[in-house]
């Protein structure tokens, strides 16, 4: 898998987590632990995407 394809896959997963997070947060009885987990996973993906993009610029 090329680096660009890997970044694209990470971005796709990030967007999927964003959708899942939005859906969880609008539920009347949203689970705070699940929301926190989704946010943590989303942030981890964002950090990885940024790291990979920065590595390709240098």
Number of C-alpha atoms within 10 A of each C-alpha: 6 7 11 12 10 13 18 13 13 17 17 12 16 20 14 13 18 16 12 13 19 13 12 17 15 9 9 7 8 13 12 11 9 13 17 12 13 19 15 12 16 21 14 13 19 16 12 15 19 12 11 15 14 10 9 9 6 5
